[in-house]
Amino acid sequence: MNHFSSIFTNLKAAIAVVAARKPTLTALLVLVWGRVSRMAARLERLVALWRAGKLPKARRPSQVGAVRATGMRARYPTAPGWLAAEVWEARAYGSQLAHALTEAEMVAFLAAVPQAGRILRPLYRMLGLGVTAARARAPRAAWTLPPAPALAPAAAPAPPPAGLVLGLNGRFFYV
């Protein structure tokens, strides 16, 4: 868990390089750089508190209908893996982060501190980690006609008409 800070520092450096090279992405990547910095600081604080055994108490759930103070919030792209697509070096640091999260100490930390998962979730989505491709569905069966209901066995053919029969011009005649 000691390499958390180095992973985040290198990720921020990669973001800064691309922000300097691509002026169209500079404003967005500066916001992302700040967000990653805050994530790193919050995670390091939580790790230190966890190791010291002084985790913060869980907050009460918010009241339904409570008015929250909302200010101007940055709007980030929502597609999974968008940061990895724009900052190619971020893929390497995302892979390192994914590997670090599989270590035994980190698994215990994430189980004990659910806030850490909420902090990491947006970064995971930005880097495209843990996003699986949609499973291919089984092909649908072709539409077919329902089977015809079973008919009663055919009776003997009807005998030809005998006696008075209606003819073509509406006239009756004997057969």
Secondary structure, 3 states (H helix, E strand, C coil): CCCHHHHHHHHHHHHHHHHHHCCCCHHHHHHHHHHHHHHHHHHHHHHHHHHHCCCCCCCCCCCCCCCCCCCCCCCCCCCCCHHHHHCCCHHHHHHHHHHHCCCHHHHHHHHHCHHHHHHHHHHHHHHCCCCCCCCCCCCCCCCCCCCCCCCCCCCCCCCCCCCEEECCCCCEEEC
